[in-house]
């Protein structure tokens, strides 16, 4: 709808511009024709007569352009946070509220008056961050007749359902027309019922609540919704403020003394209660100790009845244990003697076995030595030269022996050893003819 409204306005403006352009063009062409006619006497041929000015076409286009413009006036757009009321030239203010959005009205007959539906503030006195025309505190009188300055802030908004009533019955603008008067009247009618001290301290909340109730009721009847009434500050007369300050200081000191007296009184009561509690506790402790002793004595008496039989049984048990221990000692001694006898017999048998084993070893060794000596004697009888070898080995381990064949066969160094042997005057060059075997050479 908004685009259609702009389109209609644009169409109307273009038609009007076209009508004026056509008319101006025809007028310019007529002026050119008249200028050329004035120059015919100088020998210039007469120009053609132009068409007459198209007045009717221009007027028709203007009339046609009025139609979209009139239709565009019938489309109204209400911004967000606003509300509108239709005002008819024939019937006056029409009932109903136009909420944010696009609406249709009767062109040239109805108009729309827009109201702000958001919260507003009415403030008296200096309010930080609030831009208002009312900067002075609201002057009221107390029950004593003293003038008091009140810093008040009222937060309100218009009832969207009663915008037709506000437009037709209330003075405009509403802030300065009715809100300020109602707020001032409510406070000035209320404060004479209270003293300065009550307004300032003891009944401050009560005064604010009553004033808020009166303002809300009065403005609510006129379609104005009050959200909150705030009493920010109270400006007292200088003389009364000084006296009230002294009085408050004295009352504060009196309250402090009263509190201290109550604390001391309570401390005395606490001490008395503590002493009484200690005495009762000591009596109870003594009673408990006596009862405990009586119970303990009874317990000991009862326990003795069971203790004597137990003691007798313990004595008998000790005697039995002593006899058993004595018998066990005797048995252990007999067992130890028998064990020693058995150990001595075992040691004797072991020694006899060792002696028999040693005798057997000696007999075996003697037989082996005898056999070895017989074999060595037989071998020496067969090869007497082995005696030299044995003696040489036993004399020193530095002597090296070489065994070579005595016949010289199959040995390349046999002649060399024979020469060495002859030069030394040692062993014969040839072996024993008995065995024809090998002989050692040094």
C-alpha positions as CSV (number, residue, x, y, z in Angstrom):
1,X,0.0,0.0,0.0
2,X,2.8,2.4,0.7
3,X,4.4,1.7,-2.7
4,X,1.0,2.3,-4.3
5,X,0.7,5.6,-2.5
6,X,4.1,6.7,-3.8
7,X,3.3,5.5,-7.3
8,X,0.0,7.5,-7.4
9,X,1.8,10.6,-6.1
10,X,4.5,10.2,-8.7
11,X,2.0,9.7,-11.5
12,X,0.1,12.8,-10.5
13,X,3.2,14.9,-10.4
14,X,4.4,13.7,-13.8
15,X,1.0,14.5,-15.4
16,X,1.1,18.0,-14.0
17,X,4.6,18.4,-15.2
18,X,3.7,17.2,-18.6
19,X,0.7,19.6,-18.8
20,X,2.9,22.6,-17.9
21,X,5.5,21.4,-20.4
22,X,3.0,21.2,-23.3
23,X,1.6,24.6,-22.4
24,X,5.0,26.3,-22.2
25,X,6.0,24.7,-25.5
26,X,3.0,26.1,-27.3
27,X,3.5,29.5,-25.8
28,X,7.2,29.5,-26.9
29,X,6.2,28.5,-30.4
30,X,3.6,31.4,-30.6
31,X,6.2,33.9,-29.5
32,X,8.6,32.7,-32.2
33,X,5.9,33.1,-34.8
34,X,5.2,36.7,-33.7
35,X,8.9,37.5,-33.8
36,X,9.2,36.2,-37.3
37,X,6.2,38.2,-38.4
38,X,7.8,41.4,-37.2
39,X,10.8,40.6,-39.6
40,X,8.6,40.2,-42.8
41,X,9.1,43.8,-43.9
42,X,12.8,43.3,-44.3
43,X,12.3,40.7,-47.1
44,X,12.1,37.6,-45.1
45,X,9.2,35.2,-46.2
46,X,6.3,34.9,-43.8
47,X,6.4,31.9,-41.6
48,X,3.7,29.3,-41.3
49,X,1.0,30.0,-38.7
50,X,1.5,27.8,-35.6
51,X,-1.2,25.7,-34.0
52,X,-3.0,27.5,-31.2
53,X,-2.0,26.9,-27.6
54,X,-3.5,23.7,-26.3
55,X,-5.1,25.0,-23.2
56,X,-7.7,22.4,-23.0
57,X,-5.1,19.6,-23.2
58,X,-3.1,21.1,-20.3
59,X,-6.1,21.6,-18.2
60,X,-7.3,18.1,-18.9
61,X,-4.0,16.6,-17.9
62,X,-4.0,18.6,-14.7
63,X,-7.5,17.4,-13.9
64,X,-6.4,13.9,-14.6
65,X,-3.3,14.3,-12.4
66,X,-5.5,15.4,-9.5
67,X,-7.1,11.9,-9.5
68,X,-4.0,9.9,-8.4
69,X,-3.1,12.7,-5.9
70,X,-6.5,12.5,-4.3
71,X,-6.3,8.7,-4.2
72,X,-2.9,9.0,-2.6
73,X,-4.3,11.2,0.1
74,X,-6.6,8.3,1.0
75,X,-3.7,6.1,2.0
76,X,-2.3,6.8,5.5
77,X,0.7,5.2,7.2
78,X,0.9,5.1,11.0
79,X,4.5,4.7,12.2
80,X,5.5,2.2,14.9
81,X,4.8,3.3,18.5
82,X,2.1,5.6,17.3
83,X,-1.7,5.6,17.0
84,X,-4.1,7.6,14.9
85,X,-7.6,9.0,15.0
86,X,-9.8,9.8,12.0
87,X,-11.2,13.3,12.0
88,X,-14.1,13.8,9.5
89,X,-15.0,17.3,8.1
90,X,-18.6,16.2,8.3
91,X,-19.0,14.0,11.4
92,X,-16.1,15.2,13.5
93,X,-13.9,12.7,15.4
94,X,-14.7,9.1,14.4
95,X,-14.5,6.3,16.9
96,X,-11.8,3.7,16.8
97,X,-8.0,3.8,16.7
98,X,-5.7,3.4,13.8
99,X,-2.7,1.2,14.9
100,X,0.7,1.1,13.3
101,X,0.4,0.2,9.6
102,X,-1.3,1.3,6.4
103,X,-5.0,2.5,6.5
104,X,-7.5,3.8,4.0
105,X,-9.5,7.0,4.6
106,X,-11.9,9.1,2.5
107,X,-9.8,11.7,0.7
108,X,-10.6,15.4,1.2
109,X,-13.2,14.5,3.8
110,X,-11.2,12.7,6.5
111,X,-7.8,13.4,8.1
112,X,-5.7,11.5,10.6
113,X,-4.3,12.9,13.9
114,X,-1.3,10.9,15.2
115,X,-0.6,10.4,18.9
116,X,2.6,8.9,20.5
117,X,1.6,5.8,22.4
118,X,5.0,5.2,24.1
119,X,5.8,6.0,27.7
120,X,6.3,9.6,28.6
121,X,7.7,11.4,31.7
122,X,6.4,14.4,33.6
123,X,9.1,15.6,36.0
124,X,9.4,18.4,38.5
125,X,12.7,19.3,40.0
126,X,16.1,18.6,38.6
127,X,16.2,15.1,37.2
128,X,19.5,13.8,35.9
129,X,19.3,12.6,32.3
130,X,15.6,13.7,31.8
131,X,14.9,16.5,29.3
132,X,11.7,18.4,30.5
133,X,10.5,22.0,30.7
134,X,9.5,21.7,34.4
135,X,12.8,22.2,36.2
136,X,11.5,23.8,39.5
137,X,10.4,21.6,42.4
138,X,6.6,21.3,43.0
139,X,5.8,23.7,45.9
140,X,3.4,22.2,48.5
141,X,2.4,23.0,52.1
142,X,2.6,20.7,55.1
143,X,0.2,20.5,58.1
144,X,2.3,23.2,59.9
145,X,2.0,25.5,56.9
146,X,5.7,25.2,55.8
147,X,6.5,25.2,52.1
148,X,8.1,22.0,50.8
149,X,9.7,21.4,47.4
150,X,9.0,18.0,45.9
151,X,11.0,16.4,43.1
152,X,8.4,14.2,41.3
153,X,8.5,12.0,38.2
154,X,5.3,10.5,36.7
155,X,5.6,7.8,34.0
156,X,2.5,7.5,31.9
157,X,1.2,6.7,28.4
158,X,-2.0,7.3,26.4
159,X,-4.6,4.6,26.3
160,X,-4.7,3.5,22.6
161,X,-8.4,2.4,23.0
162,X,-9.4,6.0,24.0
163,X,-7.6,8.1,21.5
164,X,-10.8,9.4,20.0
165,X,-11.9,10.7,23.5
166,X,-8.4,12.3,24.1
167,X,-8.5,14.0,20.7
168,X,-12.1,15.3,21.1
169,X,-12.2,16.2,24.8
170,X,-8.7,16.9,26.2
171,X,-6.6,20.0,25.6
172,X,-3.5,19.5,23.4
173,X,-0.7,18.7,24.1
174,X,-1.7,16.5,26.9
175,X,1.6,16.9,28.9
176,X,1.1,20.6,29.6
177,X,-2.6,20.7,29.2
178,X,-3.8,18.2,31.8
179,X,-1.0,16.0,33.3
180,X,0.8,18.8,35.0
181,X,-2.3,20.2,36.5
182,X,-3.6,16.9,37.8
183,X,-0.2,15.9,39.4
184,X,0.2,19.3,41.1
185,X,-3.4,19.2,42.4
186,X,-3.1,15.7,43.8
187,X,0.0,16.5,45.8
188,X,-1.2,19.8,47.0
189,X,-4.4,18.3,48.2
190,X,-2.6,15.5,50.0
191,X,0.4,17.1,51.8
192,X,-1.7,19.3,54.1
193,X,-2.8,16.2,55.9
194,X,0.7,15.3,57.0
195,X,3.5,17.0,59.0
196,X,6.9,17.7,57.4
197,X,8.5,15.0,59.4
198,X,5.9,12.4,58.3
199,X,6.3,13.4,54.7
200,X,10.1,13.4,55.0
201,X,10.6,10.1,56.9
202,X,8.0,8.2,58.8
203,X,5.1,8.2,56.3
204,X,6.9,8.9,53.1
205,X,5.9,5.7,51.4
206,X,2.3,6.1,52.5
207,X,2.1,9.6,51.0
208,X,3.6,8.5,47.8
209,X,1.2,5.6,47.5
210,X,-1.9,7.8,48.1
211,X,-0.7,10.4,45.6
212,X,0.0,7.7,43.0
213,X,-3.6,6.3,43.6
214,X,-5.2,9.7,43.2
215,X,-3.2,10.6,40.1
216,X,-3.9,7.2,38.5
217,X,-7.6,7.4,39.2
218,X,-7.9,11.0,37.8
219,X,-5.8,10.5,34.7
220,X,-7.3,7.0,34.1
221,X,-10.7,8.6,33.6
222,X,-9.3,10.8,30.8
223,X,-7.7,7.9,28.9
224,X,-4.1,8.4,30.4
225,X,-2.5,5.3,31.9
226,X,-0.2,6.0,34.8
227,X,2.6,3.4,35.1
228,X,4.6,4.8,38.1
229,X,4.7,7.8,40.4
230,X,8.2,8.5,41.9
231,X,9.0,10.8,44.8
232,X,12.7,11.4,44.2
233,X,13.5,14.1,46.6
234,X,12.0,16.4,49.3
235,X,13.4,19.9,49.7
236,X,12.8,21.2,53.2
237,X,13.0,24.8,54.5
238,X,16.6,25.6,55.6
239,X,15.6,26.4,59.2
240,X,13.5,23.3,59.6
241,X,16.1,21.1,57.9
242,X,18.8,22.3,60.4
243,X,16.4,21.6,63.4
244,X,15.3,18.3,62.0
245,X,18.9,17.3,61.6
246,X,19.7,18.1,65.2
247,X,16.5,16.3,66.3
248,X,17.5,13.2,64.2
249,X,21.0,13.2,65.7
250,X,19.5,13.3,69.2
251,X,17.0,10.6,68.4
252,X,19.9,8.6,67.0
253,X,21.9,9.0,70.1
254,X,18.9,8.1,72.2
255,X,18.4,5.0,70.1
256,X,22.1,4.1,70.6
257,X,21.7,4.5,74.4
258,X,18.6,2.4,74.3
259,X,20.3,-0.3,72.3
260,X,23.3,-0.2,74.7
261,X,21.1,-0.5,77.7
262,X,19.2,-3.4,76.2
263,X,22.5,-5.1,75.4
264,X,23.8,-4.6,79.0
265,X,20.5,-5.9,80.4
266,X,20.7,-8.9,78.2
267,X,24.3,-9.5,79.2
268,X,23.3,-9.5,82.9
269,X,20.5,-11.9,82.1
270,X,22.9,-14.1,80.1
271,X,25.3,-14.1,83.1
272,X,22.6,-15.0,85.5
273,X,21.3,-17.8,83.3
274,X,24.9,-19.0,82.8
275,X,25.6,-19.1,86.5
276,X,22.3,-20.9,87.1
277,X,23.1,-23.4,84.4
278,X,26.6,-24.0,85.9
279,X,25.1,-24.6,89.3
280,X,22.5,-27.1,87.9
281,X,25.2,-28.7,85.9
282,X,27.4,-29.2,89.0
283,X,24.5,-30.6,91.0
284,X,23.7,-33.0,88.1
285,X,27.3,-34.0,87.9
286,X,27.5,-34.7,91.6
287,X,24.3,-36.7,91.4
288,X,25.6,-38.6,88.4
289,X,28.9,-39.3,90.2
290,X,27.2,-40.6,93.3
291,X,24.9,-42.8,91.3
292,X,27.8,-44.0,89.3
293,X,29.7,-45.0,92.4
294,X,26.6,-46.8,93.8
295,X,26.2,-48.6,90.5
296,X,30.0,-49.4,90.5
297,X,29.8,-50.8,94.0
298,X,26.8,-52.9,93.2
299,X,28.6,-54.1,90.1
300,X,31.7,-55.0,92.1
301,X,29.6,-56.9,94.7
302,X,27.8,-58.8,92.0
303,X,31.0,-59.5,90.2
304,X,32.6,-61.0,93.3
305,X,29.9,-63.6,93.4
306,X,31.2,-64.8,90.0
307,X,34.8,-63.9,90.6
308,X,35.5,-66.4,93.4
309,X,34.4,-69.5,91.5
310,X,36.5,-68.2,88.6
311,X,39.5,-67.8,90.7
312,X,39.2,-71.4,92.1
313,X,38.9,-72.7,88.6
314,X,41.9,-70.7,87.6
315,X,43.9,-72.2,90.5
316,X,42.9,-75.7,89.6
317,X,43.7,-75.0,85.9
318,X,47.2,-73.7,87.0
319,X,47.8,-76.9,89.0
320,X,46.8,-79.1,86.1
321,X,49.0,-77.1,83.7
322,X,52.0,-77.5,86.1
323,X,51.5,-81.2,86.3
324,X,51.2,-81.4,82.6
325,X,54.3,-79.3,82.1
326,X,56.2,-81.5,84.5
327,X,55.2,-84.7,82.7
328,X,56.0,-83.1,79.4
329,X,59.5,-82.1,80.8
330,X,60.2,-85.7,81.9
331,X,59.0,-87.0,78.6
332,X,61.2,-84.5,76.7
333,X,64.3,-85.5,78.8
334,X,63.7,-89.2,78.1
335,X,63.2,-88.5,74.4
336,X,66.4,-86.4,74.4
337,X,68.4,-89.2,76.0
338,X,67.0,-91.7,73.5
339,X,67.8,-89.3,70.7
340,X,71.4,-89.0,72.0
341,X,71.8,-92.8,72.2
342,X,70.4,-93.2,68.7
343,X,72.8,-90.4,67.4
344,X,75.8,-92.1,69.0
345,X,74.9,-95.4,67.5
346,X,74.4,-93.8,64.1
347,X,77.8,-92.0,64.4
348,X,79.5,-95.3,65.3
349,X,78.0,-97.0,62.3
350,X,79.0,-94.1,60.1
351,X,82.6,-94.3,61.3
352,X,82.7,-98.1,60.8
353,X,81.4,-97.6,57.3
354,X,84.0,-94.9,56.6
355,X,86.8,-97.2,57.9
356,X,85.6,-100.1,55.7
357,X,85.3,-97.8,52.7
358,X,88.9,-96.5,53.3
359,X,90.2,-100.0,53.7
360,X,88.6,-101.0,50.5
361,X,90.0,-97.9,48.7
362,X,93.5,-98.7,50.0
363,X,93.2,-102.3,48.8
364,X,91.9,-101.2,45.4
365,X,94.6,-98.5,45.1
366,X,97.4,-101.0,46.1
367,X,96.1,-103.5,43.5
368,X,96.0,-100.8,40.9
369,X,99.5,-99.6,41.7
370,X,100.8,-103.1,41.7
371,X,99.3,-103.7,38.3
372,X,100.7,-100.4,37.1
373,X,104.2,-101.1,38.4
374,X,104.1,-104.6,36.8
375,X,103.1,-103.0,33.5
376,X,105.8,-100.3,33.7
377,X,108.5,-103.0,34.6
378,X,107.4,-105.0,31.7
379,X,107.5,-101.9,29.4
380,X,110.9,-100.9,30.8
381,X,112.3,-104.4,30.2
382,X,111.1,-104.1,26.6
383,X,112.3,-100.4,26.2
384,X,115.1,-99.5,28.6
385,X,115.4,-96.0,27.0
386,X,112.1,-94.9,28.6
387,X,114.0,-94.6,31.9
388,X,115.9,-91.6,30.4
389,X,112.7,-90.0,29.3
390,X,111.1,-90.4,32.7
391,X,114.1,-89.0,34.5
392,X,114.3,-86.0,32.1
393,X,110.6,-85.2,32.6
394,X,111.0,-85.4,36.4
395,X,114.1,-83.3,36.4
396,X,112.7,-80.2,34.7
397,X,109.7,-79.1,32.6
398,X,112.0,-77.0,30.4
399,X,113.5,-80.1,28.6
400,X,111.7,-81.0,25.4
401,X,111.9,-84.5,23.9
402,X,111.5,-85.6,20.3
403,X,110.8,-89.2,19.3
404,X,112.4,-90.3,16.0
405,X,112.7,-93.7,14.4
406,X,116.0,-95.5,15.0
407,X,116.2,-97.0,11.6
408,X,115.9,-93.7,9.9
409,X,113.2,-94.6,7.5
410,X,110.7,-92.1,6.4
411,X,112.2,-89.2,8.4
412,X,114.2,-86.5,6.7
413,X,116.1,-85.2,9.8
414,X,117.4,-88.5,11.0
415,X,120.9,-87.8,9.9
416,X,120.9,-84.5,11.6
417,X,120.0,-86.0,14.9
418,X,122.5,-88.7,14.5
419,X,125.2,-86.1,14.0
420,X,124.1,-84.2,17.0
421,X,124.0,-87.3,19.1
422,X,127.6,-88.4,18.0
423,X,129.0,-85.0,18.7
424,X,127.6,-84.9,22.1
425,X,128.8,-88.5,23.0
426,X,125.3,-89.4,24.1
427,X,122.9,-92.1,23.0
428,X,123.9,-94.6,20.2
429,X,122.9,-93.7,16.7
430,X,120.8,-96.9,16.2
431,X,118.1,-98.2,18.2
432,X,118.0,-101.4,20.2
433,X,118.3,-104.5,17.9
434,X,115.9,-106.3,20.1
435,X,112.7,-104.3,19.2
436,X,114.0,-102.4,16.1
437,X,111.7,-99.6,17.2
438,X,112.1,-95.9,17.8
439,X,114.6,-94.4,20.3
440,X,114.4,-90.9,21.7
441,X,117.1,-88.4,20.7
442,X,117.8,-85.1,22.3
